[in-house]
Amino acid sequence: MVLAPSLHLRQTQSLVMTPQLQQAIKLLQLSNIELTAYVEQELERNPLLERAEPRDAAGSEDRYDDRRDAGEGLLIDTPDGGGTASEAPLDIEVDNSYDAQEYDGGDGPATAAAGGDFGDDWSSVGAGGRRDFMDDDGGFENTLAGGVSLRDHLIDQLACDVPEGPDRLIGQAFIDSLDDNGYLTVSPAELAETLGAPQARVEAVLDRLQRFDPPGLFARDLAECLALQLREKDRLDPCMQALLANLDLLARREFPQLMKVCGVDAEDLAEMVAEIRACDPRPALRFTDTPAQPVVPDVLMRPAPDGGWHVELNSDALPRVLVNHRYYALVSKAVRNKEEKGFLAENFQTASWLVKALDQRANTILKVAVEIVRQQDAFFVHGISALRPLILRDIATAIEMHESTVSRVTSNKYIATPRGIFELKYFFTQAIAGADGESHSAEAVRHRIRALIDAESADDVLSDDTIVDLLKKEGVDIARRTVAKYREAMRIPSSVQRRREKRMKLTQA
């Protein structure tokens, strides 16, 4: 057999994702916060992109012409109450115009024109500020009282309670070692070795710091944090110390064992547990200066006059950018070489693509949201009990898109409804077969299980088997292990533990 080189012509088909397509898919799955950050980077990088103002979004071609036609900011007040833009230059006299050099002091025209008895030295009037009364304090926000940080709060107490010297340095080291929850990140032994100080002295300083406000700071674990707060309330007796030493038993709800270890009855144990629940396991969080970031919905939904629903995009969550064609035309005339021409063409192409990609992203989100609202109409009318099973394929088939596209659209996207703000992923739930052949949403079944457990009494605690029987009577065919799985996912204890808690009156109202 002789091997020889040869040429063959073969035709194949393959799906190739261009860089622009990959970028468009990435934009589709970004949240509104991530998208805003990406657009800001593009605005800084691409000189042909500009931020679209509300007038630009409405189709205005020239903002200055719009303001001129509307007469905004062009009227100048005159003594007789009249005045137009054309009369403005005639109303200004040279003697009345402001000149900073006239206020250098002495008997100048400024003193006579003022009509006030300020003396000959105007410097006393402007002491501590500019003479043109244009002091910039940075805005009204800077006049608001700022929150005190935890470190400043503790440093002030340290300065009052601990004298200057080595002890104060040790205290500052402890303050700097606190985490966000107020717990120590280093032990006294480690800090003593680092500072080269006796460990007994470091522990003595720590004991003083643990009496600072708020109680519970400078603890090494949860038990010590709770003990410091209970000590402040004068409730750290031997029984409470025994309970804090066995928090693992409390977490497992082994109350008979706890009563035996602490030497108390059920009523005393209930009071002790209530006192522990009143403590703050993270005492430093009240000093956090990071404001909570509210969820900004991508889609807004409200009832329509005809009884349906009106769904629209949230304009505040959509970044608006435009291609500056005027600047592009102006710069194109000044292009001198091939490199400049290539740079300009690339930026123009990127800017045009970004505008189209953002528009396509918005339309896709709106199309998916409208279909979700249509298929989950019963949920918005009747509540979670009417939530129907829904999968990505149902929406993808209805709007003729791929499931992966629907998955990207519904990730980290939120809709504001009359029943609250929900992530679009929330409306996709598994189906549970019904006795009558109709499927039920897994989320609706979980809600029903919680409702049954919340309504039970201490004398009639529902077991998982009883819950299964009740659900089957309502037409939900579900297995006992599924009920147990849903119950554990909702952090609901077993029937034995619930009965024990209700009898001890440990459940919260």
FENURSUL-V332429 format. One record per run of one state. SS is the DSSP state (2 for helix, 1 for strand, 0 for the rest). FROM is the first residue (numbers start at 0). TO is the last residue. If there is no record, write none. Layout:
# FENURSUL-V332429
ss;from;to
SS;FROM;TO
SS;FROM;TO
This chain:
# FENURSUL-V332429
ss;from;to
0;0;17
2;18;28
0;29;30
2;31;44
0;45;47
1;48;50
0;51;52
2;53;56
0;57;61
2;62;69
0;70;86
2;87;90
0;91;92
2;93;95
0;96;98
2;99;102
0;103;107
2;108;113
0;114;120
2;121;123
0;124;138
2;139;142
0;143;148
2;149;160
0;161;164
2;165;175
0;176;176
1;177;177
0;178;181
1;182;183
0;184;186
2;187;194
0;195;197
2;198;208
0;209;217
1;218;218
0;219;220
2;221;231
0;232;236
2;237;243
0;244;245
2;246;250
0;251;253
2;254;261
0;262;264
2;265;276
0;277;281
2;282;286
0;287;297
1;298;302
0;303;307
1;308;312
0;313;313
2;314;316
0;317;319
1;320;322
0;323;323
2;324;332
0;333;336
2;337;374
0;375;375
2;376;381
0;382;382
2;383;385
0;386;388
1;389;389
0;390;390
2;391;398
0;399;401
2;402;409
0;410;412
1;413;416
0;417;418
1;419;422
2;423;426
0;427;427
1;428;428
0;429;429
1;430;431
0;432;432
1;433;433
0;434;438
1;439;440
2;441;453
0;454;455
1;456;456
0;457;458
1;459;459
0;460;462
2;463;472
0;473;474
1;475;475
0;476;478
2;479;488
0;489;493
2;494;503
0;504;508
